[in-house]
Every structure is written in C-alpha cells, then in structure tokens.
Amino acid sequence: MAKLLCELLGHKLPTGYCGSRPYLRVGNNIIIDGIGRRHASLYALCDRCEEEYHVASIHLPDTDQEKELK
C-alpha cells in the first residue's frame, strides 16, 4: 500500500531527529563538468515506503587545493 501511495502522491520527505530537518545522503556519483564545477546528487529515505529517492542536485564548493590552483 505504501509503494502505491508513493507512486500516486510522490515520496514523503523524512523527518529529522525531534522534528528537525532531515539528513540527506550525498550520492557516489560526483561529476566534474567542463568548467571544473563539481556536481552531486542528494538522496533521502522515504518515511512512507522506505525507498531511497533523489531529492536534489547541488554544486559542491571548491576545496582549498582547487582554490589555490585558480
């Protein structure tokens, strides 16, 4: 039943500890584009069906070593 609800309504964003914001997992698929910007995907575990799903994509900040090269 939970999977059917998620298919119809979308996944339910998890709640964090004591009602705070949820933790998200950074995926293993960090990609560097043509201009050197790093991209990563964020994943969450659905509170309803307990399936991991893609929440957002982000640009990662430059590391100190990358800043020195610029």
Secondary structure as the mmCIF struct_conf table of DSSP 4:
data_model
#
loop_
_struct_conf.conf_type_id
_struct_conf.id
_struct_conf.beg_label_comp_id
_struct_conf.beg_label_asym_id
_struct_conf.beg_label_seq_id
_struct_conf.end_label_comp_id
_struct_conf.end_label_asym_id
_struct_conf.end_label_seq_id
HELX_RH_AL_P HELX_RH_AL_P1 ALA A 2 LEU A 9
HELX_LH_PP_P HELX_LH_PP_P1 HIS A 11 THR A 15
HELX_RH_3T_P HELX_RH_3T_P1 TYR A 17 GLY A 19
HELX_LH_PP_P HELX_LH_PP_P2 ARG A 21 TYR A 23
STRN STRN1 ARG A 25 VAL A 26
BEND BEND1 ASN A 28 ASN A 28
STRN STRN2 ILE A 31 ILE A 32
TURN_TY1_P TURN_TY1_P1 GLY A 34 ILE A 35
BEND BEND2 GLY A 36 GLY A 36
STRN STRN3 ARG A 38 LEU A 45
TURN_TY1_P TURN_TY1_P2 ASP A 47 CYS A 49
STRN STRN4 GLU A 52 LEU A 60
HELX_LH_PP_P HELX_LH_PP_P3 PRO A 61 THR A 63
HELX_RH_AL_P HELX_RH_AL_P2 ASP A 64 LEU A 69
#
